Amino acid sequence: MAGITERNQQRIELANTGFSMSYIDEWQPKTVLYRHKASFSLSGEIVMAVGTAVKGVPGNPDYVLRKARIGLFPWKPNASCECKWCRESFTEAEVMVKVAEETLDSAAKTCDICGFVAEAKNSAGASSKLTFHKRKLHPDV
């Protein structure tokens, strides 16, 4: 049994990792924890992916706090989670979406005279490049 000083330290640390302040007083005997960090085997293969539920684990604050330090929390990983693993993974996902959007927005137009391909991020940019190309290389047409 933890004394008042240990309980207050646990309360502060739990609050700093995203738990509510009342968790120490109202914890459940058993709980479900979700992985916010993948678990790997010695060969480097993913054994348990992010979001995998670990059921029936002790719910006491000391145990949950130790597991929170290695990426197990009682809530599912999401974009609003502030743990270091979610911040990293959702930031990477946002970057990948932006790159994909930029790729999807790219456009190309071909010169009907010489076959030159003007590429840009969007259709307006490609048209502008093609117009400049035609004025420079084919002024008499």
CORNOR-V884068 format. One record per run of one state. SS is the DSSP state (H for helix, E for strand, - for the rest). FROM is the first residue (numbers start at 0). TO is the last residue. If there is no record, write none. Layout:
SS/FROM/TO + SS/FROM/TO
This chain:
-/0/2 + H/3/15 + -/16/21 + H/22/25 + -/26/28 + E/29/34 + -/35/37 + E/38/39 + -/40/44 + E/45/47 + -/48/51 + E/52/57 + -/58/59 + H/60/67 + -/68/70 + E/71/72 + -/73/82 + H/83/104 + -/105/105 + E/106/109 + -/110/115 + E/116/119 + -/120/121 + H/122/136 + -/137/140
